[in-house]
């Protein structure tokens, strides 16, 4: 099965403030994207899944990728 590139827009609660983020990841499907985001933010920022809100997940083409790491491995 082929991996796809997704751009994720969302926000997470950090203390008293809400931080907005945009992230690009490779995954097989959107379900995997949810797990990767929750896992990554939980380990880096020590926050729970209920503190992360994913607003939009969109599949993008290789031409639209802005993350140099994702671009190099694709």
C-alpha positions in Angstrom: 0.0 0.0 0.0 1.2 3.5 -0.8 1.7 6.2 1.7 0.1 9.6 1.2 1.2 13.1 2.4 -1.2 15.0 4.7 -1.3 18.5 6.1 -2.8 18.8 9.5 -4.2 22.0 11.0 -5.2 22.2 14.6 -4.5 23.5 18.1 -3.5 22.2 21.5 -3.8 23.6 25.0 -0.5 24.4 26.6 -1.0 25.8 30.1 -3.5 28.6 29.9 -3.0 29.3 26.2 -4.0 27.6 23.0 -1.3 27.0 20.5 -2.1 26.7 16.7 -0.1 24.3 14.6 0.3 23.1 11.0 2.1 19.9 10.4 2.9 17.7 7.4 3.2 13.9 7.8 3.3 10.8 5.7 0.9 8.0 6.5 -1.3 5.2 5.0 -4.6 6.8 6.0 -6.2 9.5 8.2 -6.6 7.1 11.1 -2.8 6.7 11.2 -2.5 10.5 11.1 -4.6 10.9 14.3 -2.4 8.4 16.1 0.9 10.0 15.0 -0.2 13.5 16.0 -1.5 12.3 19.4 1.7 10.3 20.0 4.1 13.1 18.9 2.5 15.9 20.8 2.0 13.7 23.9 5.7 12.9 24.0 7.1 16.3 23.1 4.7 18.5 25.1 3.4 16.1 27.8 -0.3 16.7 27.0 -3.3 14.4 26.8 -5.2 13.5 23.7 -8.2 15.6 24.9 -6.0 18.7 24.8 -5.4 18.3 21.1 -8.0 19.5 18.6 -7.5 18.6 14.9 -9.4 21.1 12.8 -8.5 20.0 9.3 -6.7 17.0 7.7 -6.1 17.3 3.9 -4.2 15.1 1.5 -1.6 17.1 -0.4 0.6 16.4 -3.5 4.4 16.3 -3.4 4.4 19.8 -5.1 2.5 21.4 -2.2 4.9 20.1 0.5 6.8 22.8 2.4 8.5 20.6 5.1 12.0 19.9 3.8 12.2 16.5 5.7 9.0 15.2 4.2 10.1 16.5 0.8 13.4 14.7 1.0 12.0 11.3 2.0 9.2 11.4 -0.7 
